[in-house]
Amino acid sequence: MAGNPPLSLFGLAQRGMSAQLVRMNAAASNLANAGTVSASEETAYKPIRAVFAEDLDRASGLASVQVRGVVREKAAAVRQHSPDHPLADENGDVWVAPVDENAEMVEMLEASRQYQNLVEALSTAKQLMLDTMRMK
Amino acid sequence: MWDTYDMPDLFGINGKALELRSQRMGILASNIANAGTPGYKAKDIDFGAALKAASSGTDVSAAADRSTLYRTPVMPSLDGNTVELQNEQLAFSENAVGYATTLQFIRSRVDTVTRALKGD
């Protein structure tokens, strides 16, 4: 990080928006895999979640966001009795991905609200910078 | 910044105020960017105190650093994040209006000097 130039408002907003996009992609992946079944509890899809952390730039005093990683949740797969399913095990059970569609929708809504807030703040800041530039 | 040159008080308090407004905008934007970061503590500059310190001779960025405080949340959240978006948006827009006003004062000062130089 030592060689990087100090963070500007644009860089800050860009990182924040990227982080929110990672979060939204994770929620979209979970939604896409909702209801998928698999043959065993281990191979069942587990919801993924982005983990955010603060990234303080000491040169400018601005705090941006970094995505520390994308982790899998420890939720247990749901067992469903379905003997006719081709993936069913010897007991006639399949394992359904433990995705809570409502929670994923809320997650997407929150991510998009925070993304919009950043865009709004950035456009205000940009307008003020332009006003300062055009001052004669 | 200006008082190191030949024109000590051309913009008066407004030069420092504009710099402080700009610094505060960065801090508030950081808060908005970290609205979803667990454990992030929202910060803000006490603008009045910072301006007082800056106009009594302290360096502007030092004055801003010294007047930067953590925000007290109205309702603390479980993940330790103290950003409350409505408050941050309100502070951001208040600061933007303050910035625009200060800029207008500076602009009219420049206009006055320009008119005096042209003599018409």
Chai-1 contact restraints between the chains, C-beta under 6 A:
chainA,res_idxA,chainB,res_idxB,connection_type,confidence,min_distance_angstrom,max_distance_angstrom,comment,restraint_id
A,L9,B,A29,contact,1.0,0.0,6.0,A-B,restraint_1
A,L12,B,A29,contact,1.0,0.0,6.0,A-B,restraint_2
A,L12,B,A33,contact,1.0,0.0,6.0,A-B,restraint_3
A,G16,B,A33,contact,1.0,0.0,6.0,A-B,restraint_4
A,F52,B,G36,contact,1.0,0.0,6.0,A-B,restraint_5
A,F52,B,T37,contact,1.0,0.0,6.0,A-B,restraint_6
A,E54,B,N34,contact,1.0,0.0,6.0,A-B,restraint_7
A,E54,B,T37,contact,1.0,0.0,6.0,A-B,restraint_8
A,E54,B,Y40,contact,1.0,0.0,6.0,A-B,restraint_9
A,L62,B,G26,contact,1.0,0.0,6.0,A-B,restraint_10
A,L62,B,S30,contact,1.0,0.0,6.0,A-B,restraint_11
A,A63,B,S30,contact,1.0,0.0,6.0,A-B,restraint_12
A,A63,B,N34,contact,1.0,0.0,6.0,A-B,restraint_13
A,S64,B,A33,contact,1.0,0.0,6.0,A-B,restraint_14
A,V65,B,A33,contact,1.0,0.0,6.0,A-B,restraint_15
A,V65,B,N34,contact,1.0,0.0,6.0,A-B,restraint_16
A,V65,B,T37,contact,1.0,0.0,6.0,A-B,restraint_17
A,Q114,B,A35,contact,1.0,0.0,6.0,A-B,restraint_18
A,Q114,B,G36,contact,1.0,0.0,6.0,A-B,restraint_19
A,N117,B,I32,contact,1.0,0.0,6.0,A-B,restraint_20
A,L118,B,I32,contact,1.0,0.0,6.0,A-B,restraint_21
A,A121,B,A29,contact,1.0,0.0,6.0,A-B,restraint_22
A,A121,B,I32,contact,1.0,0.0,6.0,A-B,restraint_23
A,A121,B,F92,contact,1.0,0.0,6.0,A-B,restraint_24
A,T124,B,A96,contact,1.0,0.0,6.0,A-B,restraint_25
A,A125,B,M25,contact,1.0,0.0,6.0,A-B,restraint_26
A,L128,B,Y99,contact,1.0,0.0,6.0,A-B,restraint_27
A,D131,B,L103,contact,1.0,0.0,6.0,A-B,restraint_28
A,M135,B,R107,contact,1.0,0.0,6.0,A-B,restraint_29
